[in-house]
Amino acid sequence: MFGKRSFKEKQDDLVKEHVKGDFATLNPKNADPDYVWDNWVTPLTEYAAPITSFENYLTEKIRASKEKIRVLDIGIGGGSQWKDFVKENDFEFWGTALSETFEPSLKGKVKICRASELHSFFKENYFDVIVSSFGMHDEELVGIENAVYLLKPGREAFFKMETALRSFEARDHYDLLAEEALFENGKQFGVAIRIKKH
């Protein structure tokens, strides 16, 4: 599907592939690849499904911590899925996005960068929790490596990806706690994983 094409071309293909379903009702402007990320919203409860309810997991982590925890969402889209959670919980929150339009309540809390560039925006061992729900397109392994670099030792990250990764060999810095195949209409379309940094 991808070959040697620009990131933008790959992004456009991913969007077109998904516009067939849920996005068929969007108006033409919002179905455009430059705008569709604003409308592609996964509820926080589903971010790490079927492994766990991410919203419940994060709420428990915030309440149990004596310090303000740091959370990163790789591929936040427009961010509307975080609007209520940010209002109700006290934590340091960052996200990466392809979209340039964000939920107004998230203003000043979103860094725009690709998953492969995270290490240049944040220092090592910075985050307590990292999550990505279909936010790393065509660069999953690099994105996971960068997320592990940013994750504090003993902390966890959750990823949902279109690609079923073939190998998690060379896990010198983290343990794979859970891995679940994601299916739609009887066909595997991705994988959900949960990791913990050593």
N, CA, C and O of each residue as an XYZ file, in Angstrom:
792
protein
N       0.821     -1.204      0.000
C       0.000      0.000      0.000
C       0.857      1.257      0.000
O       0.469      2.262     -0.596
N       2.043      1.223      0.672
C       2.769      2.468      0.837
C       3.933      2.649     -0.134
O       3.985      3.668     -0.824
N       4.861      1.712     -0.214
C       6.005      1.895     -1.096
C       6.844      3.088     -0.686
O       6.878      3.449      0.490
N       7.524      3.707     -1.648
C       8.385      4.861     -1.360
C       7.639      6.140     -1.710
O       7.809      6.705     -2.790
N       6.822      6.575     -0.786
C       6.048      7.792     -0.994
C       6.208      8.671      0.219
O       6.686      8.222      1.261
N       5.813      9.912      0.094
C       5.960     10.860      1.199
C       5.035     10.487      2.355
O       4.051      9.767      2.183
N       5.381     10.997      3.537
C       4.541     10.767      4.713
C       3.134     11.291      4.459
O       2.159     10.642      4.838
N       3.012     12.452      3.824
C       1.707     13.050      3.528
C       0.890     12.127      2.618
O      -0.310     11.959      2.832
N       1.529     11.530      1.608
C       0.815     10.611      0.719
C       0.350      9.370      1.474
O      -0.758      8.881      1.253
N       1.196      8.864      2.363
C       0.828      7.709      3.174
C      -0.338      8.053      4.100
O      -1.267      7.262      4.267
N      -0.277      9.241      4.696
C      -1.346      9.709      5.580
C      -2.654      9.792      4.805
O      -3.692      9.347      5.294
N      -2.613     10.354      3.607
C      -3.812     10.484      2.786
C      -4.419      9.115      2.468
O      -5.639      8.955      2.488
N      -3.564      8.130      2.175
C      -4.059      6.782      1.897
C      -4.755      6.178      3.107
O      -5.808      5.553      2.976
N      -4.168      6.363      4.288
C      -4.792      5.842      5.507
C      -6.163      6.457      5.721
O      -7.116      5.763      6.075
N      -6.259      7.745      5.509
C      -7.536      8.433      5.686
C      -8.552      7.920      4.682
O      -9.683      7.607      5.054
N      -8.168      7.828      3.415
C      -9.099      7.354      2.387
C      -9.592      5.950      2.696
O     -10.754      5.628      2.452
N      -8.706      5.112      3.234
C      -9.075      3.747      3.591
C     -10.161      3.736      4.660
O     -11.052      2.887      4.628
N     -10.096      4.668      5.604
C     -11.050      4.706      6.708
C     -12.281      5.561      6.413
O     -13.282      5.450      7.122
N     -12.234      6.401      5.401
C     -13.369      7.271      5.079
C     -14.565      6.443      4.632
O     -15.705      6.893      4.756
N     -14.327      5.249      4.117
C     -15.410      4.382      3.655
C     -16.450      4.125      4.736
O     -17.643      4.059      4.442
N     -16.016      3.982      5.971
C     -16.926      3.617      7.049
C     -17.478      4.805      7.782
O     -18.356      5.506      7.279
N     -16.964      5.037      8.981
C     -17.494      6.065      9.872
C     -17.491      7.459      9.271
O     -18.315      8.292      9.649
N     -16.593      7.729      8.357
C     -16.446      9.086      7.849
C     -17.324      9.377      6.640
O     -17.301     10.488      6.110
N     -18.092      8.396      6.203
C     -18.925      8.592      5.023
C     -19.942      9.705      5.225
O     -20.407     10.296      4.251
N     -20.295     10.002      6.468
C     -21.298     11.029      6.737
C     -20.693     12.419      6.930
O     -21.426     13.394      7.095
N     -19.368     12.515      6.911
C     -18.743     13.824      7.098
C     -18.935     14.688      5.866
O     -19.092     14.180      4.756
N     -18.922     16.001      6.070
C     -19.018     16.879      4.916
C     -17.701     16.829      4.145
O     -16.692     16.396      4.702
N     -17.678     17.256      2.884
C     -16.471     17.125      2.061
C     -15.225     17.760      2.677
O     -14.135     17.204      2.546
N     -15.354     18.906      3.344
C     -14.176     19.531      3.948
C     -13.600     18.633      5.035
O     -12.388     18.421      5.086
N     -14.456     18.104      5.900
C     -13.977     17.281      7.002
C     -13.508     15.903      6.554
O     -12.758     15.252      7.281
N     -13.925     15.440      5.383
C     -13.447     14.165      4.862
C     -12.104     14.330      4.164
O     -11.458     13.337      3.828
N     -11.677     15.565      3.943
C     -10.368     15.837      3.350
C      -9.281     15.372      4.312
O      -9.412     15.583      5.518
N      -8.208     14.745      3.817
C      -7.149     14.254      4.705
C      -6.565     15.304      5.644
O      -6.077     14.957      6.719
N      -6.605     16.567      5.267
C      -6.060     17.611      6.135
C      -6.962     17.907      7.329
O      -6.512     18.523      8.295
N      -8.216     17.485      7.286
C      -9.164     17.806      8.353
C      -9.711     16.587      9.084
O     -10.232     16.722     10.191
N      -9.607     15.409      8.494
C     -10.275     14.240      9.053
C      -9.743     13.860     10.431
O     -10.483     13.285     11.229
N      -8.474     14.165     10.734
C      -7.921     13.822     12.041
C      -8.676     14.529     13.160
O      -8.698     14.046     14.292
N      -9.295     15.664     12.856
C     -10.068     16.390     13.856
C     -11.339     15.631     14.238
O     -11.895     15.857     15.312
N     -11.794     14.747     13.379
C     -13.063     14.055     13.587
C     -12.913     12.577     13.921
O     -13.898     11.914     14.246
N     -11.717     12.064     13.848
C     -11.464     10.652     14.113
C     -11.238     10.503     15.604
O     -10.099     10.576     16.066
N     -12.289     10.297     16.354
C     -12.216     10.329     17.811
C     -12.505      8.945     18.391
O     -13.550      8.350     18.125
N     -11.564      8.447     19.184
C     -11.752      7.210     19.929
C     -11.979      7.598     21.384
O     -11.147      8.308     21.950
N     -13.067      7.165     22.013
C     -13.287      7.493     23.427
C     -12.135      6.980     24.294
O     -11.552      5.939     23.991
N     -11.804      7.697     25.360
C     -10.697      7.300     26.232
C     -10.885      5.895     26.795
O      -9.908      5.172     26.997
N     -12.121      5.506     27.048
C     -12.358      4.160     27.575
C     -11.878      3.093     26.594
O     -11.517      1.992     27.010
N     -11.871      3.406     25.297
C     -11.492      2.441     24.260
C     -10.035      2.556     23.822
O      -9.575      1.763     23.000
N      -9.308      3.523     24.355
C      -7.927      3.763     23.913
C      -7.047      2.529     24.013
O      -6.231      2.301     23.120
N      -7.176      1.730     25.048
C      -6.329      0.550     25.243
C      -7.135     -0.744     25.160
O      -6.630     -1.807     25.520
N      -8.371     -0.667     24.694
C      -9.209     -1.867     24.577
C      -8.613     -2.783     23.516
O      -8.052     -2.290     22.538
N      -8.711     -4.067     23.672
C      -9.444     -4.814     24.684
C      -8.625     -5.114     25.944
O      -9.081     -5.867     26.804
N      -7.439     -4.545     26.065
C      -6.564     -4.850     27.196
C      -7.107     -4.283     28.503
O      -7.148     -4.989     29.511
N      -7.520     -3.026     28.501
C      -8.049     -2.383     29.703
C      -8.844     -1.143     29.308
O      -8.768     -0.688     28.167
N      -9.605     -0.600     30.255
C     -10.246      0.700     30.052
C      -9.199      1.754     30.386
O      -8.846      1.932     31.552
N      -8.705      2.447     29.377
C      -7.629      3.409     29.601
C      -8.064      4.539     30.530
O      -7.287      4.974     31.380
N      -9.276      5.010     30.378
C      -9.762      6.097     31.230
C      -9.728      5.687     32.704
O      -9.273      6.461     33.546
N     -10.196      4.498     33.022
C     -10.159      4.014     34.409
C      -8.724      3.824     34.891
O      -8.393      4.189     36.019
N      -7.876      3.257     34.043
C      -6.466      3.047     34.387
C      -5.806      4.382     34.735
O      -5.141      4.503     35.763
N      -5.994      5.375     33.874
C      -5.353      6.671     34.083
C      -5.913      7.383     35.312
O      -5.157      8.005     36.059
N      -7.203      7.303     35.530
C      -7.815      7.904     36.720
C      -7.202      7.320     37.989
O      -6.881      8.056     38.922
N      -7.041      6.007     38.023
C      -6.433      5.355     39.192
C      -4.991      5.803     39.392
O      -4.573      6.044     40.525
N      -4.224      5.919     38.310
C      -2.824      6.354     38.405
C      -2.731      7.783     38.947
O      -1.885      8.075     39.792
N      -3.591      8.660     38.465
C      -3.585     10.059     38.909
C      -3.923     10.138     40.395
O      -3.246     10.835     41.150
N      -4.952      9.438     40.810
C      -5.390      9.494     42.215
C      -4.394      8.842     43.169
O      -4.282      9.264     44.319
N      -3.671      7.820     42.712
C      -2.720      7.107     43.568
C      -1.370      7.817     43.681
O      -0.594      7.535     44.594
N      -1.092      8.727     42.764
C       0.218      9.381     42.745
C       0.271     10.564     43.707
O      -0.688     11.327     43.825
N       1.397     10.704     44.387
C       1.594     11.843     45.285
C       2.048     13.071     44.515
O       1.938     14.195     45.005
N       2.560     12.857     43.304
C       3.004     13.952     42.443
C       2.112     14.012     41.209
O       1.427     13.044     40.879
N       2.127     15.152     40.535
C       1.379     15.300     39.290
C       2.035     14.413     38.234
O       3.226     14.555     37.954
N       1.262     13.500     37.650
C       1.847     12.614     36.654
C       1.855     13.275     35.279
O       1.086     14.197     35.006
N       2.743     12.780     34.426
C       2.900     13.297     33.065
C       2.394     12.244     32.081
O       2.793     11.080     32.126
N       1.501     12.688     31.188
C       0.859     11.789     30.234
C       1.099     12.302     28.821
O       1.002     13.502     28.563
N       1.415     11.382     27.904
C       1.608     11.715     26.495
C       0.659     10.880     25.654
O       0.602      9.660     25.807
N      -0.092     11.533     24.758
C      -0.935     10.861     23.773
C      -0.293     11.078     22.407
O      -0.261     12.200     21.902
N       0.212     10.012     21.817
C       0.824     10.090     20.490
C      -0.284      9.918     19.463
O      -0.849      8.832     19.330
N      -0.596     10.987     18.738
C      -1.664     10.942     17.748
C      -3.000     11.351     18.331
O      -3.985     10.622     18.218
N      -3.033     12.499     18.944
C      -4.210     12.981     19.670
C      -5.359     13.412     18.754
O      -6.493     13.541     19.216
N      -5.088     13.637     17.470
C      -6.126     14.129     16.569
C      -6.563     15.520     16.988
O      -5.715     16.364     17.279
N      -7.854     15.782     17.025
C      -8.370     17.077     17.464
C      -8.435     17.215     18.973
O      -8.588     18.323     19.486
N      -8.322     16.104     19.695
C      -8.244     16.128     21.150
C      -9.556     16.171     21.899
O      -9.549     16.222     23.129
N     -10.683     16.153     21.205
C     -11.966     16.291     21.906
C     -12.227     15.142     22.877
O     -12.988     15.309     23.831
N     -11.614     13.986     22.655
C     -11.805     12.853     23.560
C     -11.232     13.126     24.943
O     -11.587     12.436     25.899
N     -10.355     14.115     25.072
C      -9.718     14.450     26.350
C     -10.408     15.596     27.086
O     -10.109     15.840     28.255
N     -11.311     16.291     26.435
C     -11.884     17.531     26.972
C     -12.392     17.381     28.406
O     -11.970     18.140     29.279
N     -13.265     16.446     28.670
C     -13.830     16.277     30.015
C     -12.800     15.742     31.002
O     -12.764     16.169     32.156
N     -11.972     14.820     30.558
C     -10.980     14.219     31.446
C      -9.993     15.269     31.955
O      -9.625     15.256     33.129
N      -9.569     16.167     31.087
C      -8.628     17.232     31.472
C      -9.264     18.162     32.505
O      -8.585     18.625     33.422
N     -10.551     18.436     32.363
C     -11.251     19.307     33.322
C     -11.367     18.667     34.699
O     -11.299     19.358     35.716
N     -11.541     17.344     34.734
C     -11.828     16.634     35.984
C     -10.595     16.103     36.707
O     -10.699     15.676     37.857
N      -9.431     16.121     36.062
C      -8.231     15.522     36.648
C      -7.045     16.468     36.544
O      -6.929     17.235     35.588
N      -6.167     16.406     37.539
C      -4.984     17.260     37.580
C      -3.755     16.440     37.191
O      -3.286     15.605     37.964
N      -3.242     16.683     35.996
C      -2.052     15.989     35.509
C      -1.418     16.836     34.407
O      -2.080     17.681     33.803
N      -0.135     16.603     34.153
C       0.552     17.295     33.061
C       0.288     16.499     31.790
O       0.545     15.296     31.743
N      -0.219     17.162     30.769
C      -0.704     16.461     29.585
C      -0.085     17.008     28.310
O      -0.047     18.219     28.091
N       0.399     16.102     27.475
C       0.971     16.460     26.182
C       0.419     15.530     25.116
O      -0.006     14.414     25.413
N       0.426     15.989     23.891
C       0.008     15.148     22.776
C       0.755     15.516     21.519
O       1.254     16.633     21.385
N       0.833     14.578     20.601
C       1.390     14.851     19.278
C       0.264     14.700     18.275
O      -0.674     13.933     18.493
N       0.356     15.431     17.179
C      -0.752     15.405     16.229
C      -0.317     15.780     14.825
O       0.677     16.477     14.623
N      -1.087     15.301     13.864
C      -0.963     15.743     12.484
C      -1.915     16.907     12.238
O      -1.709     17.715     11.333
N      -2.943     16.979     13.045
C      -3.945     18.029     12.927
C      -3.388     19.358     13.419
O      -2.539     19.392     14.310
N      -3.858     20.423     12.850
C      -3.466     21.749     13.326
C      -4.616     22.430     14.058
O      -4.481     23.573     14.495
N      -5.738     21.742     14.195
C      -6.907     22.271     14.878
C      -7.161     21.419     16.112
O      -7.322     20.203     16.008
N      -7.199     22.057     17.290
C      -7.349     21.303     18.526
C      -8.529     21.798     19.337
O      -9.004     22.921     19.167
N      -8.981     20.940     20.212
C      -9.969     21.293     21.215
C      -9.429     22.512     21.963
O      -8.316     22.457     22.488
N     -10.194     23.620     22.027
C      -9.698     24.848     22.664
C      -9.190     24.665     24.092
O      -8.241     25.340     24.492
N      -9.797     23.769     24.868
C      -9.361     23.580     26.254
C      -7.976     22.931     26.344
O      -7.386     22.893     27.423
N      -7.458     22.426     25.239
C      -6.133     21.803     25.224
C      -5.045     22.762     24.742
O      -3.877     22.386     24.650
N      -5.427     23.985     24.439
C      -4.458     24.956     23.925
C      -3.270     25.092     24.882
O      -3.445     25.237     26.092
N      -2.080     25.044     24.327
C      -0.867     25.150     25.121
C      -0.393     23.831     25.699
O       0.635     23.781     26.374
N      -1.140     22.750     25.437
C      -0.782     21.444     25.992
C      -0.455     20.419     24.912
O      -0.216     19.252     25.221
N      -0.444     20.833     23.673
C      -0.233     19.897     22.577
C       0.996     20.306     21.779
O       1.087     21.440     21.307
N       1.939     19.386     21.629
C       3.114     19.606     20.790
C       2.854     18.908     19.464
O       2.403     17.763     19.443
N       3.132     19.580     18.372
C       2.957     18.970     17.063
C       4.293     18.390     16.624
O       5.251     19.121     16.373
N       4.344     17.072     16.534
C       5.526     16.394     16.014
C       5.142     14.974     15.638
O       4.091     14.480     16.048
N       5.991     14.318     14.860
C       5.759     12.926     14.499
C       6.278     12.032     15.612
O       7.167     12.421     16.370
N       5.721     10.840     15.705
C       6.147      9.897     16.741
C       7.640      9.613     16.653
O       8.291      9.386     17.672
N       8.182      9.626     15.446
C       9.608      9.344     15.270
C      10.499     10.483     15.751
O      11.716     10.313     15.823
N       9.930     11.632     16.081
C      10.703     12.803     16.514
C      10.542     13.120     18.001
O      11.081     14.120     18.475
N       9.828     12.306     18.727
C       9.536     12.601     20.131
C      10.782     12.837     20.973
O      10.791     13.710     21.841
N      11.836     12.060     20.719
C      13.057     12.182     21.520
C      13.685     13.569     21.425
O      14.449     13.956     22.309
N      13.380     14.322     20.374
C      13.948     15.670     20.246
C      13.095     16.726     20.949
O      13.530     17.870     21.087
N      11.897     16.368     21.392
C      11.018     17.310     22.082
C      11.037     17.142     23.601
O      10.831     18.108     24.335
N      11.281     15.926     24.068
C      11.204     15.638     25.497
C      12.455     14.904     25.960
O      13.084     14.184     25.184
N      12.817     15.092     27.238
C      13.996     14.406     27.775
C      13.657     12.960     28.149
O      12.491     12.605     28.320
N      14.688     12.148     28.270
C      14.537     10.742     28.631
C      13.844     10.603     29.989
O      14.046     11.423     30.885
N      13.029      9.559     30.128
C      12.334      9.244     31.388
C      11.402     10.365     31.853
O      11.287     10.607     33.055
N      10.748     11.040     30.939
C       9.917     12.198     31.270
C       8.482     11.814     31.645
O       7.899     12.426     32.540
N       7.905     10.814     30.978
C       6.474     10.527     31.131
C       6.182      9.333     32.031
O       6.938      8.363     32.081
N       5.050      9.437     32.748
C       4.557      8.352     33.595
C       3.679      7.381     32.813
O       3.688      6.179     33.080
N       2.930      7.893     31.857
C       2.028      7.079     31.038
C       2.091      7.604     29.608
O       2.045      8.812     29.375
N       2.196      6.684     28.659
C       2.154      7.044     27.240
C       1.108      6.162     26.578
O       1.014      4.967     26.856
N       0.322      6.773     25.697
C      -0.715      6.033     24.987
C      -0.742      6.490     23.533
O      -0.449      7.645     23.224
N      -1.094      5.572     22.655
C      -1.306      5.908     21.252
C      -2.389      4.993     20.711
O      -2.212      3.776     20.647
N      -3.496      5.575     20.326
C      -4.585      4.817     19.734
C      -4.617      5.134     18.244
O      -5.230      6.111     17.816
N      -3.955      4.302     17.474
C      -3.841      4.467     16.025
C      -3.191      5.797     15.658
O      -3.593      6.444     14.691
N      -2.191      6.201     16.428
C      -1.524      7.481     16.190
C      -0.154      7.375     15.565
O       0.470      8.398     15.285
N       0.338      6.163     15.336
C       1.663      5.989     14.738
C       1.485      5.251     13.422
O       1.341      4.028     13.401
N       1.495      5.986     12.340
C       1.227      5.409     11.029
C       2.520      5.141     10.273
O       3.290      6.059      9.992
N       2.747      3.885      9.952
C       3.881      3.461      9.136
C       5.230      3.689      9.813
O       6.265      3.668      9.145
N       5.234      3.904     11.111
C       6.494      4.068     11.845
C       6.333      3.551     13.272
O       6.848      4.137     14.224
N       5.604      2.437     13.400
C       5.257      1.915     14.712
C       6.465      1.549     15.566
O       6.533      1.935     16.733
N       7.420      0.809     15.004
C       8.572      0.389     15.803
C       9.401      1.574     16.271
O       9.842      1.604     17.420
N       9.617      2.547     15.400
C      10.356      3.754     15.792
C       9.569      4.511     16.853
O      10.149      5.019     17.812
N       8.264      4.587     16.689
C       7.419      5.262     17.675
C       7.478      4.588     19.035
O       7.554      5.262     20.062
N       7.443      3.260     19.045
C       7.527      2.528     20.313
C       8.891      2.745     20.959
O       8.974      2.971     22.166
N       9.957      2.680     20.169
C      11.301      2.912     20.704
C      11.414      4.299     21.325
O      11.979      4.451     22.408
N      10.882      5.301     20.649
C      10.920      6.663     21.188
C      10.066      6.789     22.439
O      10.442      7.486     23.381
N       8.922      6.121     22.455
C       8.062      6.159     23.641
C       8.763      5.510     24.832
O       8.698      6.033     25.945
N       9.425      4.387     24.614
C      10.151      3.719     25.702
C      11.254      4.632     26.230
O      11.479      4.690     27.439
N      11.935      5.336     25.352
C      12.971      6.292     25.756
C      12.386      7.362     26.687
O      13.029      7.769     27.655
N      11.177      7.807     26.389
C      10.541      8.883     27.152
C       9.856      8.405     28.428
O       9.609      9.201     29.334
N       9.555      7.140     28.505
C       8.823      6.576     29.639
C       9.747      6.384     30.842
O      10.881      5.928     30.698
N       9.249      6.735     32.027
C      10.019      6.520     33.251
C      10.129      5.023     33.530
O       9.216      4.267     33.199
N      11.237      4.584     34.136
C      11.366      3.170     34.502
C      10.208      2.735     35.412
O       9.792      3.467     36.310
N       9.706      1.530     35.153
C       8.604      0.994     35.945
C       7.234      1.473     35.501
O       6.225      1.034     36.053
N       7.172      2.361     34.520
C       5.891      2.899     34.044
C       5.428      2.155     32.787
O       6.187      1.392     32.187
N       4.161      2.393     32.399
C       3.558      1.638     31.304
C       3.123      2.518     30.141
O       2.852      3.710     30.285
N       3.070      1.863     28.971
C       2.579      2.510     27.752
C       1.613      1.554     27.055
O       1.744      0.333     27.145
N       0.643      2.141     26.361
C      -0.379      1.390     25.637
C      -0.388      1.858     24.191
O      -0.357      3.059     23.920
N      -0.429      0.902     23.258
C      -0.439      1.243     21.838
C      -1.489      0.408     21.119
O      -1.625     -0.791     21.363
N      -2.233      1.067     20.225
C      -3.091      0.374     19.272
C      -2.604      0.808     17.903
O      -2.455      2.001     17.636
N      -2.353     -0.177     17.024
C      -1.758      0.118     15.723
C      -2.468     -0.655     14.625
O      -3.019     -1.730     14.860
N      -2.448     -0.090     13.412
C      -3.031     -0.777     12.263
C      -2.222     -2.007     11.896
O      -2.775     -2.989     11.402
N      -0.943     -1.963     12.128
C      -0.043     -3.033     11.734
C       0.085     -4.052     12.851
O       0.300     -3.687     14.006
N      -0.047     -5.317     12.516
C       0.247     -6.368     13.479
C       1.753     -6.596     13.412
O       2.245     -7.234     12.481
N       2.469     -6.087     14.377
C       3.923     -6.185     14.354
C       4.342     -7.646     14.404
O       3.775     -8.438     15.156
N       5.318     -7.991     13.616
C       5.755     -9.378     13.512
C       6.660     -9.798     14.656
O       6.699    -10.976     15.010
N       7.388     -8.853     15.242
C       8.377     -9.254     16.228
C       8.561     -8.191     17.291
O       8.656     -6.999     17.000
N       8.608     -8.647     18.513
C       8.961     -7.763     19.615
C      10.282     -8.239     20.211
O      10.496     -8.160     21.421
N      11.163     -8.734     19.346
C      12.480     -9.170     19.798
C      13.273     -7.955     20.256
O      12.902     -6.813     19.988
N      14.365     -8.223     20.947
C      15.261     -7.159     21.428
C      14.549     -6.198     22.366
O      14.739     -4.984     22.297
N      13.723     -6.764     23.246
C      13.042     -5.931     24.234
C      13.942     -5.792     25.456
O      13.582     -6.226     26.550
N      15.086     -5.201     25.273
C      16.047     -5.069     26.365
C      15.602     -4.065     27.417
O      16.053     -4.125     28.560
N      14.723     -3.146     27.044
C      14.378     -2.050     27.940
C      12.940     -2.085     28.442
O      12.543     -1.237     29.242
N      12.149     -3.063     27.978
C      10.760     -3.131     28.424
C      10.230     -4.554     28.333
O      10.767     -5.391     27.608
N       9.167     -4.807     29.083
C       8.467     -6.090     29.035
C       7.141     -5.903     28.313
O       6.468     -4.888     28.487
N       6.776     -6.874     27.512
C       5.474     -6.893     26.864
C       4.500     -7.531     27.843
O       4.567     -8.737     28.085
N       3.587     -6.733     28.413
C       2.645     -7.227     29.419
C       1.408     -7.854     28.798
O       0.844     -8.799     29.349
N       0.985     -7.329     27.651
C      -0.216     -7.854     26.988
C      -0.157     -7.533     25.505
O       0.383     -6.505     25.096
N      -0.719     -8.425     24.714
C      -0.812     -8.222     23.268
C      -2.109     -8.861     22.799
O      -2.331    -10.051     23.022
N      -2.961     -8.086     22.155
C      -4.254     -8.578     21.679
C      -4.436     -8.190     20.219
O      -4.257     -7.028     19.853
N      -4.790     -9.156     19.392
C      -5.096     -8.874     17.995
C      -6.430     -8.133     17.917
O      -7.344     -8.402     18.697
N      -6.534     -7.211     16.982
C      -7.761     -6.447     16.765
C      -8.398     -6.923     15.464
O      -7.744     -6.971     14.423
N      -9.687     -7.277     15.535
C     -10.383     -7.807     14.375
C     -11.598     -6.958     14.027
O     -12.236     -6.365     14.897
N     -11.898     -6.914     12.742
C     -13.119     -6.279     12.254
C     -13.624     -7.124     11.096
O     -12.878     -7.403     10.157
N     -14.877     -7.530     11.158
C     -15.466     -8.396     10.137
C     -14.635     -9.658      9.912
O     -14.473    -10.101      8.775
N     -14.112    -10.234     10.989
C     -13.349    -11.467     10.904
C     -11.932    -11.332     10.381
O     -11.239    -12.337     10.220
N     -11.487    -10.121     10.112
C     -10.148     -9.895      9.561
C      -9.318     -9.069     10.542
O      -9.785     -8.057     11.065
N      -8.077     -9.511     10.787
C      -7.215     -8.747     11.686
C      -6.790     -7.453     11.001
O      -6.312     -7.457      9.867
N      -6.976     -6.336     11.723
C      -6.576     -5.042     11.178
C      -5.522     -4.358     12.033
O      -5.033     -3.287     11.673
N      -5.168     -4.956     13.149
C      -4.175     -4.313     13.996
C      -3.908     -5.093     15.259
O      -4.276     -6.260     15.390
N      -3.251     -4.409     16.197
C      -2.866     -5.037     17.450
C      -2.894     -3.996     18.560
O      -2.621     -2.818     18.328
N      -3.229     -4.441     19.768
C      -3.151     -3.595     20.963
C      -2.079     -4.204     21.859
O      -2.073     -5.413     22.092
N      -1.164     -3.360     22.367
C      -0.120     -3.868     23.253
C       0.004     -2.988     24.492
O      -0.343     -1.807     24.482
N       0.511     -3.602     25.554
C       0.788     -2.905     26.811
C       2.209     -3.280     27.208
O       2.541     -4.462     27.295
N       3.048     -2.276     27.448
C       4.434     -2.538     27.810
C       4.786     -1.842     29.120
O       4.124     -0.888     29.528
N       5.829     -2.330     29.769
C       6.334     -1.725     30.998
C       7.842     -1.580     30.856
O       8.539     -2.541     30.532
N       8.339     -0.371     31.101
C       9.775     -0.110     30.975
C      10.521     -0.662     32.182
O      10.045     -0.558     33.313
N      11.688     -1.246     31.940
C      12.549     -1.758     33.028
C      13.092     -0.609     33.846
O      13.835     -0.830     34.803
